[in-house]
Amino acid sequence: MVRRGDGGLVHQSRGQPSHNRFDGNFRQRVLRRYKSRYSDFGPTLAAEKLAEDNMVVADETLRGWLIIEGLWQGRSHGERHRARRERRACFGQMIQADASHHAWLEDRCHEPIVLVAMIDDATSCASARFYSGETTAAYMDLLGRYVRVHGRTLLPPAAKQYLRMANGLLLKTRRATPAPRGTF
């Protein structure tokens, strides 16, 4: 450090080729064999087959060589397989309900409590309350409170309103006249 200054902190092998690298002849032989026999294989399977031919090379090393030579393209991440569902157009078309079992009060309460929540899909209007368990009575109590605050949902005659609940209960009701509320 005293003799070389800041340059003394840099490792002396920096910028030098690795001692563990394959020589150019081996690389060319591997690529020729890949082109002649395994061109329709991916790098992982090709590396296994090359190992059977006494040309041992790691699959990631082979992948890098193939990409440089233009013989392999990295995996395209493209579009995601699943798309998000469109939200409902107006208030009340779909209300989802679920319960969350969690140590809400940590060690301050020895009785288990469950948060039961309902949320309107279009407007994200939510209503939630703690209950002693995830029961039909808890869901019906919350539904009653939700209706008292937000009112009954009115949909066209052919439409049905579904209250989807995590415990499998499905409530269906028919309404006579439309009364959509604004969305946001």
N, C-alpha and C positions, 0 to 999 in steps of 0.2 A: 504494500500500500504506500509505504514511504518512497520506495524507488519508482513505482509506476504511477502513482497518483490514483485518480478515479478509475483508470483502466485496470488497476490491480484487483478491483472488485469483480470484474467480468470474468467468467469462466474461460479458460484458455481454449476450450473446444468449441466455443461459440462461433458459428459460421462455417464450421468444418463439417464434411459429410460424416454421417454416423458410421461407427465401426460395425454395427449390426446390419447394415444395408445389404440387399442382394446385389450381386454384380449384374451389369447390364446384359450379359449373355444369358444368364438364368431367366431374367425378366422376359427377354425376347423369346426364349424357348417356351416359357409358360404361355405367353400371348399367342404364339404360333399354334401350340397344342389346343388352347381354348378355341381359336378360330376354326381349327380343323375338326375337332371332335365335340366340343361342348358349347358351341355358339348359341344354342337355344336354352342353355341352363343359366340360372341365376348365379351370382358369385358364391353363395354358400354351398350349393350343390356342386358347382364346378370345382371349388377348392377341395371338397371331399374326393371327387373323382380324380383330380390331379394328384392328390396324396396317394391314391391307389397306383398311380403311374410313377411314384417316387419323385414327385415334384411338390414337396410340402411347402405350402404358402398359406398364410392366414386369410380367411375369407374377407376381412376388411382391407387387407393389403391388396388382394386381388381386385376387390371392388374399386379401390382407388386407381389401380392401374387401368382397369377397364373404362372407368369414367374419363381418364386422361386420354385414352386412345379413341374415345367415342364409341365404344362397344357396349356400353351400359349407361342407362340414364338413372339418376337417383329417383326414388319413389316420389311421385307427385302427390302432394297433400290435398290438392283439389278441393272440391266442395265437400262439405260435411254430409254424412249419410242422412241424418235426420234434420228436418227443418222445424222451426218453432211453429206451433199451431197458431192460426189467426185468432185474435181475441174476438169475442162476441160483439155484435154491433150495438146493442143497447142494454141498458140496465135491466137486470133480472132474467135475461135469457139463460144464463147458467150461473148457478151459485155453487161453489165448491166448499165442502166442509171436511175437516180433518182434525185429528187430535195429536198432541205432542206429549209424549211421556218423557219427562225430564225432571231432574232434581231442581225444581224451580226455586225452592227456598233453601237449597243446600242442606245444612244440618240443623236449620232452625225449626223445621217441622218434621215430625216422625211419621206422619201419615202421608201416603203418596197422593200427589195431586196431578191432574192432567189439564192441559190447556186445550180447550175445544174452540176452534175458530171457523168462521164462515167468511168467504170472500166472493164478491161479485166479480165475474170474469171481465166485464166490459169496463167497469169504473174503478175497480180495486177497492171498493167500499168494503170494509172489514168489520167484523164483530167477533169478539173473543171473550171467553170467561173461563175461570178455573172451576173444575169439578173434582169430585172425589174419585171418579173413574170414567172411562170411555163407555158410556151406556147410551141406550136409546133415549132414556129419560133426559140425559144431559143434552143430547142433540135436539130433542124436541123443545126443551126449555130454551136453548139458544135460538132455535128457529122462531119461537114465539117472541122473544125479545127482538130479534132481527126484524120481524114483520111489524112489531109495534113502532120501531124507529123508522124503518124505510118503507113501510106499507107493503101491500100485496102486489105481486107482479102481474101485470095484465099483458097477455100475448094474444095473437090471432087465434081463432077457434081451432084450427088444425094443429097448432103448435102445442108442445108439451113442455112443461118446466121440470127439469130434473134436479134434484138435490142429491149430489153425489157424496156419499159418505164412505169413509175408509173401512167401516165395519160391514159393508155390504148392503146396508139398508138403502132402498131406492124409493123415493116418494115422488109420485106423478100427480100433477094436477092440471086441469084444463081451465082456461080463462076465456072470456067472451070477447073483449074488445082490446085493441092495442093501446098501449100508453107508454111508449118508449121515453126514457129520460135522456138528456144529453150525455154524451161521452166525453171523457178527457183523458 
